[in-house]
Amino acid sequence: MVDRIIKLPGRAEKTIRDKGYAWFIDGENDEYLTDDAILISQAETDKLVAASEACFVLYEKALDHISKNDLWSRLGLPPEIIPLIHHDMKRNLPHIIGRLDFAGGLEQMPTKLIEFNADTNTIMPESALFQSWMYEPVKKDYKGQFNYLHKDLVKTFIDLKQQFPDRPATLLLSSLGHVEDRLNLNVIYKAAVEAGFEVEYADLEKVVFGDDGVFLHAPDGYKQYFFFFKLIPWEFIMFEEPDLMKILVDLSINHDLIILNPSYSIVFQAKHIMSIMYEMFPENDLLLPTYDSKNFLKGKQYVRKGNFGRLGENIKIVDPSGETIAKTKGDFGDFTKIFQEFAEMYADEDGDIYQPSMFLVDGRASCISFRRRDDLIIDDDAEFVPHVIF
């Protein structure tokens, strides 16, 4: 196995600072961006693109199967959100952006789906912007990057305007106010503005939820926004803010508020959908054997994950003898669990592992990114590594 890691002249720190993203390289984030790049061939790129779009089709088929067979309880969803999911499916709202994480994909390693960060995915600035800035000094020696995230987001927002021509193109972006979330939303902001939307950002606590829509205070009263993009997890709203859940269901169903990512993204986000997908498509080479019970994986190495979980938290890896060989703590331990057969990731000469990810925009493969870790679990301590096609 050939080591694919090359050194770059730097981390584009001046550009990152000048563009307002210094948070990603300062303080405790100082080592998050590396000055390495990982080489990926054009053939491997093409396979990852095909795998990503094929996986999205599997998710869509699983969503349809769950809806037709009333399998919502298997996903751990409260009944209050189900009417909204049906409503968003009927309106054919686009899935704006999500990120698929894979194992393998390099050398002769098979590409295996790990999970779908379908609702409030992050690492958008790193993927859409930073890795292209870091690649700039060496671009004459290679064949580019697979990075069309901004372009595809612009097209998707243009299509969204055309889908709802009678609605004013006013878009409100919101988050819980974390710096990282606001910086990630910059990517959405710029694409929506280029697509012709009037866009504003506000922390959730500043958003006014009226009887017939969402508003912000304005000098002459209130400004209404007919599109609402939230970098606030649906599971947080469902389980921590039930009153907000009720408001959003009402505004969407009865007053045509368009919420993005749409509510069905929580179906893709729920890990239990992967056990349903494996039941539906057990012969599909992209899917790992995944179950709601560990009994089906006795004698095999497997990964235990919470139905809703982020940042690599509350994950446990168990070897074939039943011994735990890696685990992380976190805030998602109370959710029900799935059990997924372990899959190897590409490792460099130092033993660091690399997880390839693909951003999807409205179901289209749009941008490859990689994260690196010196442990078995890709968690919040992982480094971001730009890719280069050779």
SULFEN-V487155 format. One line per field, one symbol per residue. phi: phi as a letter, one per 30 degrees, with the letter a starting at -180 (. if undefined). psi: psi as a letter, one per 40 degrees, with the letter a starting at -180 (. if undefined). A space follows every 50 residues. Layout:
BEGIN
phi->???
psi->???
END
This chain:
BEGIN
phi->.ddccbdcdlchdddddddjcdedbchdcecdccccbcdbdddddddddd ddddddddddddedddddchceddcicdddddeddedddddhddddaabc cbciichcdddbdcabdccbdchddeddcedddddedcddcbcjbcabdd eddedddddddddbddcedcbccbbdjdeedddddeddeddddddjddbb caeedcdccddblcbbdbeckbccbcbbcccbeeddddccbdddeddddd dddcbidccbedddddddddddddddddddbdcdddcdebbdbdddcdib dbccbdecabiidhcbccdedjddcaabclccddddccbbedbdcdbddd idcbcdbbdcchicdbacbbbbbcbdcdbdcdccbdcbdb
psi->hhhehihidaefddddddeefddeeibeededhifiihhhiddddddddd ddddddddddddddddddeffdddefhiddedddddddddefhihdiihh hiiaeibehihhhdihgecgiafdddddddddddddeedeeaeaiggfdd dddddddddddddgdehhghhhiiaeeiddddddedddddddddeeihii ihideehhhadeaiiihidebihihehhhhfhhdddddddgddddddddd dddeefhhhiiidedddddhdeddddddddgdeheehihhieiedefhei hihhiidhiiffifihhhideehheiiiiaefeeiiiihhhihiihiade ehihhiihhhhfehhdhiiiiiifiehhaeeiihhiihh.
END
